[in-house]
Amino acid sequence: MYRLGIDVGGTNTDAVIMHDRDVLAGFKASTTQDVTSGVVEALEGAIGKSGVNRTQIDKVMIGTTHFTNAVIERKHINPVAAIRLGLPATACLPPMVDWPPDLRTAAGDSGYMVRGGYEFDGREIAPLDEEELDRICDDINARKIKVASVSSVFSPINQEMERTAREHILRSCPDISVVLSSDIGRIGLLERESAAIMNASLLALSERTVDAFAEALKSAGLECAFFITQNDGTLMSADMVKRFPVLTFASGPTNSMRGAAFLTGERNGIVVDIGGTTTDVGALQHGFPRQAATVVDIGGVRTNFRMPDVFSVGLGGGSLVRTCDSGEVTVGPQSVGFRITSEALVFGGDTLTATDIAVARGEADIGDASRVANLDAGTVDQARTAITTLLQRAVERSRISPEPIPVIAVGGGSILMPDKLADLDVIRPENFAVANAVGAAIAQISGEVDRIFSLENGLTREACLKQAEEEATEKAIASGASPSTIETIEREDVPLAYLPGNATRIHVKVVGEMEGAHAVAAG
């Protein structure tokens, strides 16, 4: 049986057909305004090149930028009733307090605070105030709000109060969708609450998007189950994406990094993914992207759900090359983007781009090289130097030690990457241009636990780590991972000296191969 991997980027939509570990064919199409027609073009191109009978394709994996773009562009966002369980504590900072005003307005700017919540060890701050919840439900019904988020202080330690509040809300507002912060974020109330609110605001869009993907695949004659890649390099079923769209944020760079690791066999290194508009740089650890250790800014909002530690610069194949009045040559950050095939010089246009520079120097064989044969040699050399400097600075920012490690160049724009960056060798693997789609096609299933344990009553650190590992494994199996393939890729504990009870924060993550399409779909 065969896998079809698809990755929707800002400039291109890539698709690959894979059988076991072999990439049979890859195809690159322009990303379209409606996205789905670009997906259909890419998958039809890949199927056509491979010669595979589409009835033999049993799994489709898709990486998408739909939900990230919605937040950044402030589009397709629905009003949310943001309910926090935490009074009498937390009263000084209401929900969405640090959001940009335009995004807060788009999300309804409706924050409610209720007595409840927990201490770090699971003890109640105050009992849940159900009478106040009733008043909030009356207001939700009067304002016809369709989605709500519920966030309790220290809910990753104890979910019980959030779950009770959800059941109470659904009895009074049966048509509403309720998101629990403990299902999405980690320790850190404001960031976790913001992630839950953001997720709730995107539920309607996720329903439409997933249904559109299903329709696009059906129209292409593909009846198999499909999955969406999430931002830790693993998969979610279509039903899970409808519930948790925020977990797809930054899945594009993650797919590229996983694809780079797969295509080269390198498990540790720095991946440079050069597209048409931007370059994403991140570090690989054990074959997966290194996760960001701090809060992550999404559209101006601080969140703390898992995200890859990726650094982006405004350099791509379509980046504009310009000469300033001072004579200095600059590259980017402005780009012609997906219009490169009509606006770049080598494609018959009249705009000088980074791709034109690579062709002029003989580093790439794309388009009509005669159209850049007479470019000023000084301009070409200065542009090459500017491109190399941008790439070198980005790579150095992702290094965490002076040890030489491989740099893996992927993406359609990786023709801009030199063969060596300072003391680091550059690897450009076969199928580098569609590494993001390869990363989607080979994605695995994950399970993760991140919470605080109290080492009291004879409970040891090793026992807590073992318990967390077992819980993470159960989550992975419930999502469709094959038990025999599960391996632990992250296992860490951090003692919290500022908390009583000999507390320690434990984070464990496991991954495994997909058991079968039906198992994942059911998850």
Secondary structure, 3 states (H helix, E strand, C coil): CEEEEEEECCCEEEEEEEECCEEEEEEEEECCCCCHHHHHHHHHHHHHHHCCCHHHEEEEEEECCHHHHHHHHCCCCCCEEEEEEEECCCCCCCCCCCCCHHHHHHCCCEEEEEECCECCCCCECCCCCHHHHHHHHHHHHHHCCCEEEEEECCCCCCCHHHHHHHHHHHHHCCCCEEEEHHHCCCCCHHHHHHHHHHHHHCHHHHHHHHHHHHHHHHHCCCCCCEEEECCCCEEEEHHHHHHCHHHHCCHHHHHHHHHHHHHHCCCCEEEEEECCCCEEEEEEECCEECECCCCEEECCEEECCCCECEEEECCCCCEEEEECCCCCEEEEEEECHHHHHHHEHHHCCCECEHHHHHHHCCCCCCCCHHHHCCCCHHHHHHHHHHHHHHHHHHHHHHCCCCCCCCEEEECCCHHHCCCEECCEEEECCCCHHHHHHHHHHCCEEEEEEEEEEECCCCCCHHHHHHHHHHHHHHHHHHCCECHHHCEEEEEEEEECCCCCCCEEEEEEEEEECECCHHHHHHC
